[in-house]
């Protein structure tokens, strides 16, 4: 999983079908979704019963007062008042009980769908066929895994609340129309107007949300890159410029976030103020009817009790439109991570195992030991036209093959294209004569292991960086592999110098280790996998000559049958090579043993001379080594 420079713009995709995707998500656990709809529907509709009960209490109190003033019996009226008080109290208590069950069901639904979406995104990046390269920076990918997934999971709240708000709105409007249809229409008009306004603002909402997400990712990405380049910044004396640039990025993000939040809060504020507007309209329109008795105090109380939540319901529908637009942006951003997969991949149904026992880890498939690896016509070009073109070569079991050439000749790209870590434009690979259709999934342990030119370490202990969790499965066997890997990587002598030995936390990207220790820790991690094919990308560049010689000597002594493909210009590797692939301007221009290439290739002789003569050299075909 890598990030390529100057990635080509993503092809235009059709609009994201947000509603269809959400329906597919809810269908993952329809019983849980239906339970949420029922419970939250009951919870949101119950206040209509409260309002009706309060209105009836005041109406019956008015009747009680009239009977009392008229000298008539008030016992029945008093009983009816207390009955409605009881209804109000029981409904209130029942709503609290409903909330406890509804909240538990909602949390379960939220985390279920949240986990499903994250599982699908991660599964694509790790398991999909072809190269799994990030279209943008790692920080941008993290933003999509975190913020955009949460937006989609949070949008479920809108849907499970919608049934309750719709039902409440229907009940409230029915009660209000029974009292006075004209007042009801006039009160609801501004509320409906707000829904229309929010709908018209939808493109702006989408634009502001997208800009805010992108600005946040740029800040996160810059901070991450700065931490990785602290030494370079100090040496160049550019701390002030770096801080100034970070300030500019932060200011851009602040403006983008302000626009997004301000528009959202403005809509919410106008919606909430509609309560006061609607109440005022009721008072103005009902004043004359109060005098004539056409509108009782109970009717006014009913209106006043229903209006706040009715206004909130109307505002909810306006916010629902805005949330729908923002969720569409989140789906679009996640869809960009999928590259060549359809957006429906985000909501595919798979087990997520949030409860109960975890399934057993599947056994590794039977792997035929490498006898011969053949590469034919492999091409992988970057947008700027550079890369590797029409590369063909082969490796036999136990061979030590070195790829060499000048800086920029395509050595690293050749290895990464072979392993499926960058997209190829042409080429085939054959493992023991069988075609490899998905190299990114095929060239993994126990078939192949790879150490990059700039290896990545995690900010965990050295042990965890080498074993990557393998010691938890079989501690005894893992301990033996760990000791052997550290010894072969010439790392065993460094352990005593570290403060806590293998338990020393190496820091972000291995910042607490030297460059050579980082590379040797990465080599140990590769060797602990015990793969058939070992691929090294210039790992000796940070090693001194003695350490490098010890590394290759130990590897040959302990694992004589291992096949190695090595990018290097160092003589310790070239002298041991069974065969050398010479690269020039993205092509393999020659191949052979060191004496053969030195005898016929001017380019190889220049590379050999540029590396200088090492002490204790030997004679190879009349050429001093």
C-alpha positions in Angstrom: 0.0 0.0 0.0 1.8 3.1 -1.2 1.4 6.6 -2.4 2.6 7.5 -5.8 3.8 11.0 -6.7 1.9 13.0 -9.2 -1.0 10.5 -9.3 -3.2 11.1 -12.4 -6.6 12.6 -11.7 -9.3 10.1 -10.9 -11.7 9.4 -13.8 -15.1 11.0 -13.5 -17.6 8.8 -11.7 -21.4 8.8 -11.7 -23.2 10.6 -8.8 -23.2 8.6 -5.6 -26.6 6.9 -5.0 -26.7 7.9 -1.3 -30.2 6.6 -0.7 -29.5 3.2 -2.3 -26.3 2.9 -0.3 -28.1 3.7 3.0 -30.8 1.2 2.2 -28.2 -1.4 1.7 -26.6 -0.6 5.0 -29.9 -0.9 6.9 -30.5 -4.2 5.2 -27.4 -5.6 6.9 -29.3 -6.1 10.1 -33.0 -5.4 9.3 -34.2 -6.6 12.7 -32.0 -4.2 14.6 -33.0 -1.3 12.2 -36.7 -2.1 12.7 -36.3 -2.2 16.4 -34.7 1.2 16.3 -37.4 2.6 14.2 -40.1 1.3 16.5 -38.5 2.4 19.8 -37.4 5.9 18.6 -40.8 6.3 16.8 -42.5 5.7 20.1 -40.1 8.0 21.9 -40.5 10.9 19.5 -44.3 10.5 19.2 -44.9 10.4 23.0 -44.7 14.2 23.5 -47.8 14.6 21.4 -49.6 12.7 24.1 -48.1 15.0 26.7 -49.3 18.0 24.9 -52.8 16.6 24.4 -52.9 15.7 28.1 -51.7 19.2 29.2 -54.3 20.8 27.0 -57.0 18.6 28.3 -55.9 19.4 31.9 -56.4 23.1 31.3 -59.7 22.5 29.4 -61.1 20.4 32.2 -59.9 22.9 34.8 -61.8 25.6 33.0 -64.9 23.4 33.1 -64.3 22.8 36.8 -64.1 26.5 37.5 -67.3 27.2 35.5 -69.2 24.5 37.4 -67.8 25.8 40.7 -68.9 29.4 39.9 -72.3 28.1 38.8 -72.8 26.2 42.0 -73.0 22.9 40.3 -71.4 19.6 41.3 -67.7 19.6 40.5 -66.8 16.0 41.5 -66.9 14.5 38.0 -64.9 17.4 36.6 -62.2 17.1 39.3 -61.9 13.3 38.7 -61.4 13.9 34.9 -58.7 16.4 35.7 -56.8 13.9 37.8 -57.3 11.2 35.2 -55.5 13.4 32.6 -52.8 14.2 35.2 -52.3 10.4 35.6 -52.1 9.9 31.9 -49.5 12.6 31.6 -47.4 11.1 34.5 -47.6 7.6 33.2 -46.7 8.7 29.6 -43.7 10.6 31.0 -42.3 7.7 33.0 -42.9 5.3 30.1 -40.9 7.5 27.8 -37.9 7.3 30.1 -38.1 3.5 29.9 -38.4 3.6 26.2 -35.3 5.8 26.0 -33.2 3.3 27.8 -34.0 0.5 25.3 -33.9 2.8 22.3 -30.4 4.2 23.2 -29.0 0.8 23.6 -30.4 -0.3 20.3 -29.1 2.8 18.6 -25.5 2.4 19.9 -25.5 -1.2 18.7 -26.7 -0.1 15.2 -24.2 2.8 15.0 -21.2 0.6 15.8 -22.4 -2.2 13.7 -22.6 -0.1 10.5 -19.5 1.9 11.5 -17.5 -1.3 11.7 -19.0 -2.7 8.5 -18.0 0.3 6.4 -14.5 0.4 7.9 -14.1 -3.3 7.4 -15.0 -3.0 3.7 -12.6 -0.1 3.1 -9.8 -1.8 4.8 -10.5 -5.1 3.1 -10.2 -3.5 -0.3 -6.9 -1.8 0.5 -5.5 -5.0 1.8 -7.1 -7.7 -0.3 -8.4 -6.4 -3.6 -6.7 -7.5 -6.8 -4.2 -5.2 -8.4 -2.0 -2.6 -6.7 -3.4 -1.1 -3.5 -2.0 2.4 -3.8 -3.6 5.3 -2.0 -4.9 8.0 -4.4 -4.0 10.7 -2.0 -1.8 11.1 1.1 -2.0 8.7 4.1 -3.4 11.6 6.2 -6.3 12.0 3.6 -7.0 8.3 3.9 -7.1 8.5 7.7 -9.6 11.4 7.4 -11.8 9.2 5.2 -11.6 6.2 7.6 -12.3 8.4 10.6 -14.5 11.5 9.6 -16.3 10.2 6.5 -17.2 6.8 8.0 -18.5 8.6 11.1 -20.6 10.9 8.9 -22.2 7.9 7.2 -22.8 6.1 10.5 -24.2 9.3 12.1 -26.6 9.7 9.2 -28.4 6.6 10.4 -29.6 8.6 13.3 -31.5 10.8 10.9 -33.2 7.8 9.4 -34.2 6.1 12.7 -35.5 9.4 14.0 -37.4 10.2 10.8 -40.3 7.8 11.5 -40.9 9.3 14.9 -40.8 12.9 13.7 -43.1 12.1 10.8 -45.6 10.4 13.1 -45.4 13.3 15.6 -45.9 15.9 12.9 -49.0 14.1 11.6 -50.5 13.7 15.1 -49.6 17.4 16.0 -51.1 18.7 12.8 -54.3 16.7 13.2 -54.7 18.0 16.8 -54.1 21.6 15.7 -56.4 21.4 12.6 -59.2 20.2 14.9 -58.8 23.4 16.9 -58.3 25.9 14.1 -57.2 25.1 10.5 -56.4 28.7 9.5 -54.0 29.2 12.5 -52.4 25.8 11.7 -51.7 26.7 8.1 -50.3 30.2 8.9 -48.0 28.7 11.7 -46.7 25.9 9.5 -46.0 28.1 6.4 -42.6 29.6 7.7 -41.5 26.2 8.9 -42.1 24.7 5.4 -40.3 27.7 3.9 -37.2 26.8 5.9 -37.2 23.3 4.4 -37.3 24.8 0.9 -34.5 27.2 1.8 -32.3 24.4 3.1 -33.0 22.4 -0.1 -31.8 25.4 -2.2 -28.7 25.6 -0.1 -27.7 22.0 -0.6 -25.0 22.6 -3.2 -23.4 25.2 -0.9 -23.6 22.7 2.0 -21.8 20.0 0.0 -19.1 22.4 -1.2 -18.4 23.8 2.2 -18.2 20.3 3.8 -15.8 19.1 1.0 -13.5 22.0 1.4 -13.4 21.6 5.2 -12.5 17.9 4.9 -9.7 18.6 2.3 -8.2 21.5 4.4 -8.2 19.3 7.5 -6.4 16.5 5.6 -3.7 19.0 4.3 -3.0 20.1 7.9 -2.8 16.5 9.1 -0.5 15.5 6.2 1.9 18.4 6.7 2.2 17.7 10.4 2.9 14.0 9.7 5.6 14.8 7.1 7.2 17.4 9.4 7.6 14.9 12.2 9.3 12.6 9.7 11.7 15.3 8.6 12.6 17.0 11.9 16.4 16.6 11.3 16.2 17.9 7.7 14.3 21.0 8.9 16.8 21.7 11.7 19.8 21.3 9.4 18.4 23.6 6.8 17.4 26.2 9.5 13.8 26.4 8.1 11.9 26.1 11.3 10.4 29.5 10.9 9.2 28.9 7.4 7.8 25.5 8.4 5.8 27.1 11.2 4.6 29.9 8.9 3.4 27.4 6.3 1.6 25.4 9.0 0.0 28.6 10.1 -1.2 29.3 6.5 -2.6 25.7 6.3 -4.3 26.2 9.7 -5.8 29.5 8.6 -7.1 28.0 5.4 -8.7 25.2 7.5 -10.1 27.7 9.9 -11.8 29.6 7.2 -13.2 26.4 5.6 -14.4 25.1 9.0 -16.0 28.5 9.8 -18.0 28.5 6.6 -19.1 24.9 7.1 -20.0 25.3 10.8 -21.5 28.8 10.4 -23.9 27.7 7.7 -25.0 24.7 9.7 -25.5 26.7 12.9 -27.3 29.4 11.0 -29.8 26.9 9.7 -30.2 25.5 13.2 -30.6 28.9 14.7 -33.3 30.0 12.3 -35.1 26.8 12.9 -35.1 27.2 16.6 -36.2 30.8 16.4 -39.2 29.7 14.4 -40.7 28.6 17.8 -41.0 32.2 18.9 -42.4 33.3 15.5 -45.0 30.5 15.5 -46.1 31.2 19.1 -46.4 34.9 18.3 -48.6 34.1 15.3 -50.9 32.0 17.5 -51.3 34.8 19.9 -52.0 37.4 17.2 -54.4 35.2 15.3 -56.1 33.8 18.3 -56.5 37.1 20.2 -60.0 37.8 18.8 -61.1 34.3 19.3 -60.0 34.3 22.9 -62.5 37.2 23.5 -65.4 35.4 21.8 -64.6 32.1 23.4 -63.8 30.4 20.1 -60.3 29.5 21.4 -60.1 28.3 24.9 -57.1 28.4 27.2 -56.8 24.7 26.8 -56.6 25.1 23.0 -53.9 27.7 23.4 -51.9 25.5 25.8 -52.2 22.7 23.2 -50.8 24.9 20.5 -48.0 26.2 22.7 -47.1 22.7 23.8 -47.1 21.2 20.3 -45.3 24.1 18.6 -41.7 23.7 19.9 -41.4 20.0 18.9 -43.3 20.7 15.7 -40.8 23.4 14.8 -38.0 21.0 15.7 -39.6 18.4 13.5 -39.7 20.8 10.5 -36.2 21.8 11.3 -35.3 18.2 11.5 -36.5 17.7 7.9 -34.4 20.7 6.8 -31.4 19.3 8.6 -32.1 15.9 7.1 -31.6 17.4 3.6 -28.4 19.0 4.6 -27.1 15.8 6.3 -28.0 13.9 3.2 -25.9 16.2 1.0 -22.9 15.9 3.5 -23.2 12.1 3.6 -23.1 12.1 -0.2 -19.8 13.9 0.0 -18.5 11.3 2.5 -19.5 8.5 0.2 -17.7 10.2 -2.7 -14.5 10.7 -0.7 -14.5 7.0 0.4 -15.3 5.9 -3.1 -12.0 7.6 -4.3 -10.1 5.2 -2.0 -11.6 2.2 -3.9 -10.0 3.2 -7.2 -11.3 0.7 -9.7 -14.1 -0.8 -7.5 -17.7 0.4 -7.4 -19.1 2.5 -4.6 -21.4 -0.4 -3.6 -18.3 -2.1 -2.3 -18.5 0.3 0.7 -21.7 -1.3 1.9 -21.2 -5.0 1.1 -22.4 -7.4 3.7 -19.8 -9.3 5.6 -19.4 -10.7 9.2 -17.8 -8.2 11.6 -17.8 -10.2 14.8 -18.5 -7.5 17.3 -20.0 -10.0 19.7 -19.2 -13.6 20.6 -16.2 -15.7 19.8 -13.9 -14.6 17.0 -13.5 -17.1 14.2 -10.3 -19.1 14.0 -7.5 -17.7 11.9 -7.6 -19.5 8.5 -4.7 -21.7 7.8 -2.2 -20.5 5.1 -2.8 -22.1 1.7 -0.3 -24.7 0.5 2.5 -23.0 -1.3 4.7 -24.6 -3.8 8.3 -23.8 -3.0 10.0 -21.5 -5.5 12.0 -23.3 -8.2 11.9 -20.6 -10.8 10.5 -17.1 -11.1 10.2 -15.6 -14.6 9.3 -12.0 -15.5 8.3 -11.1 -19.1 7.9 -7.7 -20.6 7.1 -5.9 -17.3 6.3 -2.2 -17.7 5.2 0.3 -15.1 5.2 4.0 -16.0 4.5 7.1 -13.9 2.4 10.0 -15.3 5.7 11.8 -16.1 6.7 9.0 -18.4 9.4 7.6 -16.1 9.5 4.1 -14.6 10.2 0.7 -16.0 9.6 -0.6 -19.5 9.7 -4.1 -21.1 11.8 -5.7 -18.3 12.4 -9.4 -18.6 14.5 -11.6 -16.3 14.3 -14.8 -14.3 15.5 -16.2 -11.0 16.2 -19.8 -10.1 16.0 -21.2 -6.5 19.0 -20.3 -4.4 20.2 -17.5 -6.7 21.4 -14.2 -5.5 20.5 -11.7 -8.2 21.5 -8.0 -7.9 19.8 -5.1 -9.8 22.1 -2.2 -10.2 22.2 1.1 -12.1 22.4 4.8 -11.7 20.1 6.8 -9.5 16.7 7.2 -11.3 17.4 4.2 -13.6 14.2 2.4 -12.3 15.6 -0.1 -9.9 13.1 0.5 -7.1 10.2 0.7 -9.6 11.2 -2.6 -11.0 11.0 -4.3 -7.6 7.7 -2.6 -6.7 6.2 -3.4 -10.1 7.2 -7.1 -9.7 5.6 -7.3 -6.3 2.4 -5.5 -7.5 3.0 -2.4 -5.3 2.6 0.0 -8.3 0.2 -0.3 -11.2 1.7 -2.1 -14.3 0.9 -1.2 -17.9 2.2 -4.6 -19.3 4.0 -7.7 -18.3 3.6 -11.2 -16.9 5.1 -13.2 -14.0 5.4 -17.0 -13.7 6.0 -18.8 -10.4 7.2 -22.3 -11.2 5.7 -21.9 -14.7 2.2 -20.8 -13.4 1.0 -17.3 -14.2 0.7 -14.9 -11.3 -2.6 -13.0 -11.9 -2.6 -10.8 -8.7 1.0 -10.1 -7.7 0.1 -7.8 -4.7 -1.7 -10.7 -3.0 0.7 -13.4 -4.3 4.1 -12.0 -3.3 3.5 -12.2 0.5 4.9 -14.6 3.1 5.5 -17.4 2.9 6.2 -17.0 -0.8 8.0 -13.6 -0.7 9.1 -11.0 1.8 10.2 -7.4 1.0 12.3 -4.7 2.7 11.9 -1.2 1.2 14.6 1.3 0.6 13.0 3.5 3.3 11.5 1.0 5.7 8.6 1.9 7.9 8.7 1.1 11.6 5.8 1.6 14.0 6.1 3.5 17.3 6.1 0.2 19.3 8.7 -2.0 20.8 11.5 -3.4 18.7 10.1 -6.9 19.3 6.7 -6.0 18.0 8.2 -4.3 15.0 10.1 -7.5 14.1 7.4 -10.1 14.9 4.3 -8.1 13.9 2.1 -10.1 16.3 3.4 -13.5 15.2 4.7 -14.3 18.7 1.2 -14.4 20.0 0.2 -17.4 17.9 3.1 -19.7 18.8 5.4 -18.1 21.4 8.1 -20.9 21.4 8.5 -21.1 17.6 8.3 -17.3 17.4 11.1 -16.9 19.9 13.4 -19.2 17.9 12.6 -17.3 14.6 13.1 -13.9 16.4 16.6 -14.8 17.6 17.6 -16.2 14.2 16.3 -13.2 12.4 18.1 -10.7 14.7 21.3 -12.6 14.3 21.1 -12.8 10.5 20.2 -9.1 10.3 23.3 -8.3 12.4 21.0 -6.8 15.0 21.8 -9.0 18.0 24.8 -6.9 19.1 22.7 -3.7 19.1 20.1 -5.1 21.5 22.3 -4.8 24.5 23.0 -1.1 23.7 19.3 -0.3 23.7 17.8 0.9 27.0 15.2 -1.9 27.4 16.5 -4.4 24.8 13.8 -5.9 22.6 11.2 -4.0 24.6 12.6 -0.6 23.6 10.0 1.5 21.9 11.6 2.8 18.7 9.4 5.9 18.3 7.5 7.1 15.2 9.2 5.7 12.1 12.0 4.4 14.3 13.3 7.8 15.2 15.1 6.5 18.3 17.3 4.2 16.1 20.1 5.0 13.8 19.5 4.7 10.0 21.4 1.4 9.9 19.5 0.0 12.9 16.2 0.9 11.2 17.2 -0.9 8.0 18.5 -4.0 9.9 15.3 -4.1 12.1 13.3 -4.1 8.8 15.6 -6.9 7.5 15.0 -8.9 10.7 11.2 -8.4 10.2 11.5 -9.8 6.7 13.7 -12.7 7.8 11.3 -13.7 10.6 8.7 -14.5 8.0 10.9 -17.3 6.5 9.8 -16.7 2.9 11.1 -18.4 -0.2 12.0 -15.2 -2.1 13.7 -12.3 -0.3 13.5 -8.9 -2.0 15.9 -6.2 -0.7 15.7 -2.6 -2.0 19.1 -1.1 -1.3 19.0 -2.0 2.4 22.7 -1.8 2.7 22.9 1.9 1.9 23.0 2.9 5.6 25.4 0.1 6.6 29.1 0.3 6.8 31.1 -2.2 4.6 31.9 -4.6 7.5 28.3 -4.8 8.6 27.1 -5.3 5.1 29.6 -8.1 4.5 28.5 -9.8 7.7 24.8 -9.5 6.7 25.3 -11.2 3.4 27.7 -13.8 4.8 25.3 -14.8 7.6 22.4 -15.0 5.2 24.3 -17.3 2.8 25.6 -19.5 5.7 22.2 -19.9 7.4 19.8 -19.9 4.5 21.8 -21.3 1.6 18.6 -22.3 -0.3 17.0 -18.8 -0.2 16.5 -16.9 -3.4 17.4 -13.2 -3.2 16.6 -10.3 -5.5 18.6 -7.3 -4.3 18.9 -3.7 -5.5 22.4 -2.5 -4.7 25.4 -0.6 -6.1 27.7 -1.8 -3.2 30.6 -4.1 -4.0 29.8 -6.5 -1.1 26.5 -7.4 -2.9 27.9 -7.3 -6.5 30.8 -9.6 -5.6 28.4 -12.2 -4.2 25.9 -12.0 -7.1 25.2 -15.0 -9.2 23.8 -12.6 -11.8 23.5 -8.9 -12.2 20.8 -7.0 -14.0 22.0 -3.6 -15.3 19.4 -0.9 -15.7 19.6 2.3 -17.7 16.7 4.7 -18.1 14.0 2.3 -17.1 15.2 -0.7 -19.1 17.2 -3.8 -18.3 20.0 -3.3 -20.8 22.3 -6.2 -19.8 22.5 -9.1 -17.5 25.3 -11.5 -16.5 28.0 -12.2 -14.0 30.2 -9.4 -12.7 33.2 -10.4 -14.8 31.0 -10.6 -17.9 29.5 -7.2 -17.4 32.8 -5.5 -16.5 34.3 -7.0 -19.7 31.6 -5.8 -22.1 29.7 -2.9 -20.5 31.1 0.6 -20.3 28.2 1.6 -18.1 29.0 -1.2 -15.6 32.7 -0.2 -15.6 31.7 3.4 -14.7 29.5 2.2 -11.9 32.2 0.0 -10.6 34.7 2.8 -10.7 32.4 5.3 -9.1 32.0 3.0 -6.1 35.7 3.2 -5.4 38.1 0.4 -4.5 37.5 -1.3 -1.1 40.4 -2.4 1.1 41.3 -6.1 0.6 40.0 -6.3 -2.9 40.3 -9.4 -5.0 41.0 -9.9 -8.7 37.9 -10.7 -10.9 38.8 -11.4 -14.5 41.8 -9.1 -14.3 39.8 -6.3 -12.7 40.7 -5.3 -9.2 37.7 -5.6 -6.8 
